[in-house]
Structure formats: C-alpha cells, structure tokens
Amino acid sequence: MVKETKPAEKAMAESRPVFAKDNFKFMIVGLVLIVIGFLLMLGGSNGDPNTFKPEEVYSFRRITLAPIVIVLGLLTEIYAIMRKPKA
C-alpha cells in the first residue's frame, strides 16, 4: 500500500535551508565584530564620582574605533543575509 503524503509534508521534504554554510560563517564574523566593537567601548570606570577624566571617556578607541568596528560588523551581517548561496 502506498502512503499518501500531505502537501505540507511534501513541501518540507523538498525545501532547502534558507542560508548556506558560508552565510552562517559571515554571520558569525559579523557577530564577532559587533562584540569586539562593544568591548572596545568598555572601561573608563572611576573610583571617585566627583572627578571626571575626559581623556578616558573621549579617547580615540571609544569615540572613533569602536563605532567603526560595530558598523563593519553590521555591514557584514547585512552582506551575510543578502548573499545568495552558490549553486
């Protein structure tokens, strides 16, 4: 006796993953870049709340480098999502 398959089961059997393995690699790279960017922003703690050290808060690392790394990570994520897998 031949078992009839339902249309939903047939569609599931014929479907393929949305993202290829390479896309996931790019997604991981983008996520790592974003995390690195946020880690670059960390720090600047001060034991005395009455003093302010602008050289720590407004450093090149926190104001320029970290946002650039985060934006690169986000662009990498967009590329990973939009990239068509190779046939």
RAHUGI-V973340 format. One record per residue. PHI is phi in radians with two decimals (999 if undefined). D_FIRST is the distance of its C-alpha to the first C-alpha in whole Angstrom. Layout:
phi:PHI d_first:D_FIRST
phi:PHI d_first:D_FIRST
This chain:
phi:999 d_first:0
phi:-1.57 d_first:4
phi:-1.46 d_first:6
phi:-1.46 d_first:9
phi:-1.73 d_first:13
phi:-1.36 d_first:16
phi:-1.02 d_first:19
phi:-1.16 d_first:21
phi:-1.16 d_first:18
phi:-1.16 d_first:18
phi:-1.15 d_first:22
phi:-1.15 d_first:22
phi:-1.21 d_first:21
phi:-1.56 d_first:23
phi:-1.32 d_first:26
phi:-2.19 d_first:29
phi:-1.08 d_first:32
phi:-1.20 d_first:34
phi:-2.00 d_first:37
phi:-1.48 d_first:37
phi:-1.07 d_first:39
phi:-1.12 d_first:42
phi:-1.08 d_first:42
phi:-1.15 d_first:42
phi:-1.11 d_first:45
phi:-1.13 d_first:47
phi:-1.11 d_first:46
phi:-1.16 d_first:47
phi:-1.07 d_first:50
phi:-1.10 d_first:51
phi:-1.12 d_first:51
phi:-1.11 d_first:53
phi:-1.10 d_first:56
phi:-1.12 d_first:56
phi:-1.11 d_first:56
phi:-1.07 d_first:59
phi:-1.06 d_first:61
phi:-1.21 d_first:61
phi:-1.16 d_first:62
phi:-1.16 d_first:65
phi:-1.42 d_first:66
phi:-1.18 d_first:66
phi:1.87 d_first:69
phi:1.41 d_first:73
phi:-1.22 d_first:73
phi:-2.35 d_first:77
phi:-1.24 d_first:78
phi:-1.85 d_first:81
phi:-1.24 d_first:80
phi:-1.53 d_first:83
phi:-1.96 d_first:83
phi:-2.25 d_first:81
phi:-1.95 d_first:80
phi:-1.13 d_first:79
phi:-1.16 d_first:79
phi:-1.44 d_first:76
phi:-1.32 d_first:74
phi:-1.76 d_first:75
phi:-1.42 d_first:75
phi:-0.99 d_first:73
phi:-1.08 d_first:70
phi:-1.48 d_first:69
phi:-1.58 d_first:70
phi:-2.01 d_first:69
phi:-1.16 d_first:67
phi:-1.06 d_first:64
phi:-1.10 d_first:64
phi:-1.13 d_first:63
phi:-1.14 d_first:61
phi:-1.14 d_first:59
phi:-1.13 d_first:59
phi:-1.08 d_first:57
phi:-1.11 d_first:55
phi:-1.16 d_first:54
phi:-1.12 d_first:54
phi:-1.13 d_first:52
phi:-1.10 d_first:49
phi:-1.09 d_first:49
phi:-1.06 d_first:49
phi:-1.12 d_first:46
phi:-1.32 d_first:44
phi:-1.47 d_first:45
phi:-1.17 d_first:44
phi:-1.49 d_first:41
phi:-1.20 d_first:39
phi:-1.27 d_first:40
phi:-1.29 d_first:37
